[in-house]
Amino acid sequence: MNLLEMFQRFPDHEACIEHLETVRWGDEPSCPYCGSPDVAQKSERSRIGRWNCHACKSSFNALSGTIFEKTKIPLQKWFLAIALVLDAKKSASSWQLSRNLDLNQKSAWYLAIRIRRAMAGKNGDLLRGIVEADECYVGGKPRKGNKRDDDTPSPRGRGTKKTPIIGAVARGGDVVAEPASSVDGETLERFIRRNVDLPASLLVTDEHAGYRILGAQMRHAVIKHAERYVDGIVHTNTMEGFWALVKRAWYGQHHHYTRKFTSLYISEACYKYNARGRKDQFSDFLRLVFV
């Protein structure tokens, strides 16, 4: 949904509330706290969309228990923020959102983080088929120390102080990725076993020794990048393509991730990659909010 359609469909706060009620309840509203259908809508002009539950005596609305709960930012701006984040292939910075939505940067950051948290809550099925696994490193470019006397380059990849990200992608399917404390064999094994259907998959990796332990548990093919990058069906180019999107978001938009929030930015990249073939990503996201 483009921005023009957003303004036409949701011209004000009331239209947004009505849409969220339809998405959440359809024609059968119920209490989000106790689940009772014994509810009645309040008739208060100053509090649009408020309901009372006769069972637990709670007051609620369609926003209760969601990323929108208790927000003081107009829902139209929330909807526009969701559309902008979903449409930005290389992500959207809080400064960009603040300019587009006429918000201060902290409020825009608050919206974006809540949107990413909703994206992080989606758990898909296990990956199967030909599954590529790899790691990348996100963080500032290494610089030489002031007292260095040689031209030895700073470490890159394994051995760097950047944040390691491990990931796996099913060819033609979904991707999963997450920050890790290390990329040793034990960490990689846990990640693969948690996200990949081992009996139904062929795992393709580079020659990193950490993947060797998986060779005894599933079919495993190795591409030796020192010799070639593609050997028939054996390559990790799909995973490398995803890492390119992750790094472009970092280089071009955000420039810095704190370790506390790195997982949310990676979750955003995964969610948008997995939703790439859907026609109405905005509606899909709103349904996800209420799961």
Secondary structure as the mmCIF struct_conf table of DSSP 4:
data_model
#
loop_
_struct_conf.conf_type_id
_struct_conf.id
_struct_conf.beg_label_comp_id
_struct_conf.beg_label_asym_id
_struct_conf.beg_label_seq_id
_struct_conf.end_label_comp_id
_struct_conf.end_label_asym_id
_struct_conf.end_label_seq_id
HELX_RH_AL_P HELX_RH_AL_P1 LEU A 3 ARG A 9
BEND BEND1 ASP A 12 ASP A 12
HELX_RH_AL_P HELX_RH_AL_P2 HIS A 13 TRP A 25
TURN_TY1_P TURN_TY1_P1 GLY A 26 ASP A 27
TURN_TY1_P TURN_TY1_P2 PRO A 32 CYS A 34
BEND BEND2 PRO A 37 PRO A 37
STRN STRN1 VAL A 39 GLN A 41
TURN_TY1_P TURN_TY1_P3 ARG A 45 SER A 46
BEND BEND3 ARG A 47 ARG A 47
TURN_TY1_P TURN_TY1_P4 ILE A 48 GLY A 49
STRN STRN2 TRP A 51 CYS A 53
TURN_TY1_P TURN_TY1_P5 HIS A 54 CYS A 56
STRN STRN3 SER A 59 PHE A 60
TURN_TY1_P TURN_TY1_P6 ALA A 62 GLY A 65
BEND BEND4 THR A 66 THR A 66
TURN_TY1_P TURN_TY1_P7 ILE A 67 LYS A 70
BEND BEND5 ILE A 73 ILE A 73
HELX_RH_AL_P HELX_RH_AL_P3 LEU A 75 ASP A 87
TURN_TY1_P TURN_TY1_P8 LYS A 89 LYS A 90
HELX_RH_AL_P HELX_RH_AL_P4 SER A 94 LEU A 101
TURN_TY1_P TURN_TY1_P9 ASP A 102 ASP A 102
HELX_RH_AL_P HELX_RH_AL_P5 GLN A 105 ALA A 120
TURN_TY1_P TURN_TY1_P10 GLY A 121 GLY A 121
HELX_LH_PP_P HELX_LH_PP_P1 ASP A 125 LEU A 126
STRN STRN4 LEU A 127 VAL A 138
BEND BEND6 GLY A 139 GLY A 139
HELX_LH_PP_P HELX_LH_PP_P2 GLY A 140 PRO A 142
TURN_TY1_P TURN_TY1_P11 ASN A 146 LYS A 147
BEND BEND7 ASP A 150 ASP A 150
HELX_LH_PP_P HELX_LH_PP_P3 THR A 152 PRO A 155
BEND BEND8 GLY A 157 GLY A 157
TURN_TY1_P TURN_TY1_P12 ARG A 158 GLY A 159
BEND BEND9 THR A 160 LYS A 162
STRN STRN5 THR A 163 ALA A 170
TURN_TY1_P TURN_TY1_P13 ARG A 171 GLY A 172
BEND BEND10 GLY A 173 GLY A 173
STRN STRN6 VAL A 175 PRO A 179
BEND BEND11 SER A 181 SER A 181
BEND BEND12 ASP A 184 ASP A 184
HELX_RH_AL_P HELX_RH_AL_P6 GLY A 185 ASN A 195
STRN STRN7 VAL A 196 THR A 205
BEND BEND13 GLU A 207 GLU A 207
HELX_RH_3T_P HELX_RH_3T_P1 ALA A 209 ALA A 216
TURN_TY1_P TURN_TY1_P14 GLN A 217 GLN A 217
BEND BEND14 MET A 218 MET A 218
STRN STRN8 ARG A 219 VAL A 222
TURN_TY1_P TURN_TY1_P15 HIS A 225 GLU A 227
BEND BEND15 TYR A 229 TYR A 229
STRN STRN9 ASP A 231 ASP A 231
TURN_TY1_P TURN_TY1_P16 GLY A 232 ILE A 233
STRN STRN10 VAL A 234 VAL A 234
HELX_RH_AL_P HELX_RH_AL_P7 ASN A 237 ALA A 249
HELX_RH_PI_P HELX_RH_PI_P1 TRP A 250 HIS A 254
HELX_RH_AL_P HELX_RH_AL_P8 ARG A 259 ASN A 274
TURN_TY1_P TURN_TY1_P17 ALA A 275 GLY A 277
BEND BEND16 LYS A 279 LYS A 279
HELX_RH_AL_P HELX_RH_AL_P9 GLN A 281 VAL A 289
TURN_TY1_P TURN_TY1_P18 PHE A 290 PHE A 290
#
